[in-house]
Amino acid sequence: MRTKHYVFSLLLTLLMLLPSVSPGQELTDEQLQKIVQNPLAYLIFFPISNSTEFDIDYGYGNDHRVANELDFQPVLPFRIGKRVNLITRTVFPMFTIPIDVNKSVTGLGDITVDMFFTPANPGKFIWGAGPVFTFPTATIDPVRTKKWTLGPGICFLTQPKGWTFGTYATNSWSFAGDENYPDINYFLWQVFIIKNLPNLWYISTNPKFTADWKASKGNRWTVPVGFDVGRLFTFGELPVNIQAGYYYYVEKPDYWSKWSLKVEVSFILPKFYQTDLL
């Protein structure tokens, strides 16, 4: 019941914020593509990403198991005065995880909220920083932590003509929760390099390197290498960014996948912006 209460409260907060949008300016497709590739952009959009992990050996006698993570990630921007923007991203993850030779379970994972403060009028180098919260909302045992976590996050990027180069990093520590569950000390570092191509196509690499500092030395790091291909489409007046990618893990914990396929669809609302907070 408590998990349902957390989820309901977060969804209700998002719904209360959505009516505060107002008409914004028109953008060309090229301008919109550049803005979409900036995670700190002042833009409302709704990414839905799916990552399928293959060839997992959980020790159940079958080393070709598959796990899946489906993330809903609404992004809402706010103005704080004339000089600062607040960019919020809330991640609602849904997992399907094997628990036996031929059995899997599906359920909600822990919800994460990023809150990045960034200059309203950045120069060539764009940056943002702020807290990253995680709430113990998981409903299935394989991903249940029963811990509240908090940590700093930081993001840097630059966008020379036809390119985007950027990085994002955060480290989270548990500060409250069930004492019967282990403490959390978790690091995430993401690098993104994007090359724009004609007709709104692009290629990119967007690996997420993670470290569980509480794990044993040989099971600490997850290091993928791979690439994505994507394009910005327009359906009527609705811009939609679609991309797909392949990643192979050169370093991973014992009980993790060897490779993964990723698909992301982002629905963009460029004609709207959020009301000022201050």
C-alpha positions as CSV (number, residue, x, y, z in Angstrom):
1,M,0.0,0.0,0.0
2,R,2.9,2.4,0.8
3,T,4.4,1.8,-2.6
4,K,1.1,2.6,-4.3
5,H,0.9,5.8,-2.2
6,Y,4.4,6.9,-3.4
7,V,3.6,6.2,-7.1
8,F,0.2,7.9,-6.9
9,S,1.7,11.0,-5.2
10,L,4.4,11.4,-7.8
11,L,2.0,10.9,-10.7
12,L,-0.5,13.4,-9.1
13,T,2.3,16.0,-8.8
14,L,3.2,15.6,-12.5
15,L,-0.4,16.0,-13.5
16,M,-0.8,19.1,-11.4
17,L,2.2,20.6,-13.1
18,L,1.2,19.9,-16.7
19,P,-1.8,22.4,-16.8
20,S,0.6,25.3,-16.1
21,V,2.1,25.2,-19.7
22,S,1.7,28.2,-22.0
23,P,2.3,28.8,-25.7
24,G,6.0,29.0,-26.7
25,Q,7.9,29.8,-29.9
26,E,8.0,27.9,-33.1
27,L,11.3,26.0,-33.9
28,T,12.7,24.7,-37.1
29,D,13.4,20.9,-37.3
30,E,17.2,21.5,-37.2
31,Q,16.8,23.8,-34.1
32,L,14.6,21.2,-32.5
33,Q,17.0,18.4,-33.2
34,K,19.8,20.3,-31.5
35,I,17.6,21.1,-28.5
36,V,16.4,17.5,-28.1
37,Q,20.1,16.3,-28.0
38,N,20.6,18.6,-25.0
39,P,19.4,17.0,-21.7
40,L,19.5,20.4,-20.1
41,A,17.3,22.1,-22.7
42,Y,14.3,24.1,-21.6
43,L,11.8,21.8,-23.3
44,I,9.0,19.5,-22.3
45,F,9.3,16.0,-23.6
46,F,8.4,12.4,-22.7
47,P,10.9,9.7,-23.5
48,I,9.9,6.1,-23.3
49,S,13.0,3.8,-23.4
50,N,13.3,0.0,-23.5
51,S,16.4,-1.9,-22.8
52,T,16.5,-5.7,-23.3
53,E,19.4,-7.6,-21.8
54,F,20.4,-10.9,-23.4
55,D,22.4,-14.0,-22.5
56,I,22.1,-13.6,-18.7
57,D,23.4,-16.4,-16.4
58,Y,21.6,-16.1,-13.1
59,G,22.9,-19.6,-12.0
60,Y,19.6,-21.3,-12.7
61,G,21.0,-23.7,-15.2
62,N,20.1,-21.5,-18.2
63,D,22.7,-18.9,-19.3
64,H,20.5,-17.5,-22.1
65,R,17.9,-15.7,-20.0
66,V,16.5,-12.3,-21.0
67,A,15.7,-9.3,-18.7
68,N,13.9,-6.1,-19.7
69,E,13.6,-2.6,-18.4
70,L,10.9,-0.2,-19.7
71,D,11.4,3.4,-18.5
72,F,8.9,6.3,-18.6
73,Q,10.8,9.5,-18.2
74,P,8.7,12.8,-18.3
75,V,11.0,15.9,-18.4
76,L,9.6,19.2,-17.1
77,P,11.4,22.5,-17.1
78,F,10.8,25.5,-14.9
79,R,12.2,29.0,-14.7
80,I,13.6,30.3,-11.4
81,G,13.9,34.0,-11.9
82,K,15.6,35.3,-15.1
83,R,19.0,33.5,-14.8
84,V,18.3,30.0,-13.7
85,N,16.3,27.1,-15.1
86,L,15.3,23.9,-13.2
87,I,15.2,20.8,-15.4
88,T,13.4,17.8,-13.8
89,R,13.4,14.2,-15.0
90,T,11.4,11.5,-13.3
91,V,12.1,7.9,-14.2
92,F,9.4,5.3,-13.6
93,P,11.1,1.9,-14.4
94,M,9.3,-1.3,-15.1
95,F,11.3,-4.5,-14.9
96,T,10.9,-8.1,-16.1
97,I,13.5,-10.3,-14.3
98,P,14.1,-14.0,-14.4
99,I,13.7,-15.8,-11.1
100,D,14.0,-19.4,-12.1
101,V,14.8,-21.6,-15.1
102,N,11.6,-20.7,-17.0
103,K,10.0,-18.1,-14.8
104,S,10.1,-14.3,-14.6
105,V,8.5,-11.6,-12.6
106,T,7.4,-8.1,-13.7
107,G,6.9,-5.0,-11.6
108,L,7.8,-1.4,-10.8
109,G,11.4,-0.5,-9.7
110,D,12.6,2.4,-7.6
111,I,11.6,5.8,-8.9
112,T,14.3,8.3,-9.5
113,V,14.0,12.1,-9.7
114,D,16.8,14.3,-11.2
115,M,16.6,18.1,-10.4
116,F,19.2,20.0,-12.4
117,F,19.8,23.7,-12.0
118,T,21.3,25.3,-15.1
119,P,21.9,28.8,-16.4
120,A,19.0,30.2,-18.4
121,N,21.3,31.7,-21.0
122,P,24.4,29.4,-21.3
123,G,27.3,30.0,-23.6
124,K,29.1,27.4,-25.7
125,F,29.6,25.2,-22.7
126,I,26.3,24.2,-21.0
127,W,26.3,22.8,-17.5
128,G,23.9,21.8,-14.8
129,A,24.0,20.4,-11.3
130,G,21.6,19.3,-8.6
131,P,20.3,16.5,-6.4
132,V,19.3,13.1,-7.6
133,F,16.7,11.3,-5.4
134,T,15.6,7.6,-5.5
135,F,12.4,6.4,-3.7
136,P,11.9,2.7,-2.6
137,T,8.9,2.0,-4.8
138,A,9.9,-1.4,-6.2
139,T,7.2,-4.0,-6.2
140,I,9.3,-7.2,-7.0
141,D,12.1,-8.8,-5.0
142,P,14.9,-8.8,-7.7
143,V,15.0,-5.0,-7.8
144,R,13.7,-4.2,-4.3
145,T,16.1,-2.1,-2.2
146,K,13.8,-0.6,0.4
147,K,16.2,2.3,0.6
148,W,15.9,6.0,0.1
149,T,19.0,7.4,-1.7
150,L,20.3,10.9,-2.4
151,G,23.4,12.2,-4.2
152,P,24.8,15.0,-6.4
153,G,24.5,15.0,-10.1
154,I,26.4,17.0,-12.7
155,C,26.1,17.4,-16.5
156,F,28.4,19.2,-19.0
157,L,27.9,19.4,-22.8
158,T,28.8,21.5,-25.9
159,Q,27.2,21.5,-29.3
160,P,29.6,22.6,-32.1
161,K,28.0,22.6,-35.6
162,G,26.6,19.1,-36.4
163,W,27.8,17.5,-33.1
164,T,26.9,17.1,-29.4
165,F,29.5,16.1,-26.8
166,G,28.5,15.6,-23.2
167,T,28.8,13.8,-20.0
168,Y,26.6,13.1,-17.0
169,A,27.7,11.7,-13.6
170,T,26.1,11.0,-10.2
171,N,26.8,9.1,-7.1
172,S,24.0,8.1,-4.7
173,W,24.1,6.9,-1.1
174,S,21.3,5.4,0.9
175,F,20.3,7.5,4.0
176,A,17.1,5.8,5.2
177,G,15.1,2.7,4.8
178,D,14.8,-0.9,5.9
179,E,17.9,-1.8,8.1
180,N,17.5,-5.5,7.0
181,Y,18.5,-4.5,3.4
182,P,22.1,-3.5,2.4
183,D,23.2,0.1,2.2
184,I,23.6,1.6,-1.3
185,N,26.6,3.4,-2.7
186,Y,26.1,3.6,-6.5
187,F,27.9,5.5,-9.2
188,L,26.7,6.3,-12.7
189,W,28.7,8.0,-15.5
190,Q,27.2,8.5,-18.9
191,V,29.0,9.8,-22.0
192,F,27.1,10.9,-25.1
193,I,28.6,11.8,-28.5
194,I,26.2,12.6,-31.3
195,K,26.9,13.3,-35.0
196,N,24.0,14.7,-37.0
197,L,23.5,13.5,-40.6
198,P,21.3,14.8,-43.5
199,N,17.5,14.6,-43.3
200,L,17.5,14.7,-39.5
201,W,19.2,11.3,-39.1
202,Y,22.0,10.9,-36.5
203,I,24.4,8.4,-35.1
204,S,25.6,8.4,-31.5
205,T,27.2,6.5,-28.7
206,N,25.6,6.8,-25.3
207,P,27.1,4.2,-22.9
208,K,26.2,4.2,-19.2
209,F,29.1,3.1,-17.0
210,T,28.1,2.1,-13.5
211,A,29.8,1.0,-10.3
212,D,28.3,-0.6,-7.2
213,W,30.9,0.3,-4.6
214,K,29.4,-2.2,-2.1
215,A,30.0,-5.1,-4.5
216,S,33.1,-7.3,-4.5
217,K,35.9,-6.1,-6.7
218,G,35.1,-8.4,-9.7
219,N,31.4,-7.5,-9.7
220,R,31.7,-3.8,-9.2
221,W,31.7,-2.3,-12.7
222,T,29.4,-2.5,-15.7
223,V,31.1,-1.1,-18.9
224,P,29.1,-1.2,-22.2
225,V,30.4,-0.2,-25.6
226,G,28.1,0.3,-28.6
227,F,26.2,2.8,-30.8
228,D,22.8,4.2,-31.6
229,V,21.0,5.3,-34.8
230,G,18.1,7.7,-34.8
231,R,16.0,10.2,-36.5
232,L,13.7,13.1,-35.7
233,F,10.2,12.6,-37.2
234,T,7.2,14.8,-37.3
235,F,3.7,13.3,-37.1
236,G,1.3,16.0,-37.9
237,E,2.4,18.8,-35.4
238,L,4.0,16.3,-33.0
239,P,7.8,15.9,-33.2
240,V,9.0,12.4,-32.2
241,N,12.6,11.4,-31.8
242,I,13.2,7.6,-32.4
243,Q,16.5,5.8,-31.8
244,A,17.8,2.2,-31.5
245,G,21.1,0.9,-30.3
246,Y,23.3,-2.1,-29.6
247,Y,25.7,-2.4,-26.7
248,Y,28.1,-5.1,-25.6
249,Y,29.5,-5.4,-22.0
250,V,33.3,-5.5,-21.9
251,E,33.1,-5.5,-18.1
252,K,30.1,-6.7,-16.0
253,P,29.1,-8.5,-12.8
254,D,28.9,-12.3,-12.9
255,Y,25.1,-12.4,-13.1
256,W,24.5,-9.8,-15.8
257,S,23.9,-9.9,-19.6
258,K,26.5,-10.1,-22.3
259,W,24.8,-7.6,-24.6
260,S,21.7,-5.5,-25.0
261,L,19.4,-3.8,-27.5
262,K,17.9,-0.4,-26.7
263,V,15.0,1.5,-28.2
264,E,13.8,5.0,-27.2
265,V,10.8,7.0,-28.4
266,S,10.6,10.7,-27.2
267,F,7.4,12.7,-27.7
268,I,8.3,16.4,-27.8
269,L,6.2,19.5,-27.0
270,P,8.2,22.4,-28.4
271,K,5.2,24.8,-28.5
272,F,4.9,24.8,-24.7
273,Y,6.9,26.0,-21.8
274,Q,6.5,25.9,-18.0
275,T,5.2,28.8,-15.9
276,D,7.9,30.6,-13.9
277,L,8.4,29.3,-10.3
278,L,9.7,32.7,-9.0
